[in-house]
């Protein structure tokens, strides 16, 4: 009977480990890369239809302006 108690502890620890390793709430959609540049994010958002071409141009101009100051 005592062996069953240890089995359940091992089972739950294993389950939590698997969920943590594979990402608890990872969505099925494409995840943006952590190395994605701001310009690449803008281009992706334009391609996905999240931004209009006018919004894209305004934000790109801001990025270009801020990039020359640094």
N, C-alpha and C positions, 0 to 999 in steps of 0.2 A: 504494500500500500504506500509506503514511504517513497518508493521509486516513482510512482505516478506523480507525486507532488513535485519532484525534481524535473520530471518530464515537462510539466506545464510551465515551470519557470524557464526552462530552456526554450520551449516553444515560443513564449511571448517575447523573450529577448531576441530570438532569431527573427520573429516577425517584425519587431520594431527596427532591427538592424536592416532588414531587407527594404522596408519602407523608407528608411533614412537614406540608404544607398541609392535607390532608384528615384528618389524625389517624391515626397509625400503628396504635394499638390501640383506636380508638373503637368502642364496642359498638353494636349495632343498637338496643338498648333506649333508652328515653327517658333523657336525661342531666338530672340535677337542675340547675336554674338556679343560677348563682353568687349571684344576688340573692335566693334563696329564704330566707325568714325561718325561724328555728327552729320557730315554731308551724306554718308551712306544711309543713315537713319532717315534723313529728309527724302532721299531718293526712294527708299523703300516705302515710306508713308505715302509719297506721291503715287507710286506704282500700285499700292493697295487701295487708293482712292480715299485715304484719310485726309489728304490736303488737296486743295484746288491748285492749279498752276500759279495763280496769283499769290496764294499763301506761301507756296513753295519758294517763289522768287523773293518775296519779302524776307522770309526766314533765312534763305541762302545769303542774301545781301547782309543781313545782320551778322551771320557767322563769318562771312568774308571780312566785314568791317572789324569785328572783334578779334579776328585772327591776325590782322595786321598790327594791332596795338600791342600784342604780347611780345 
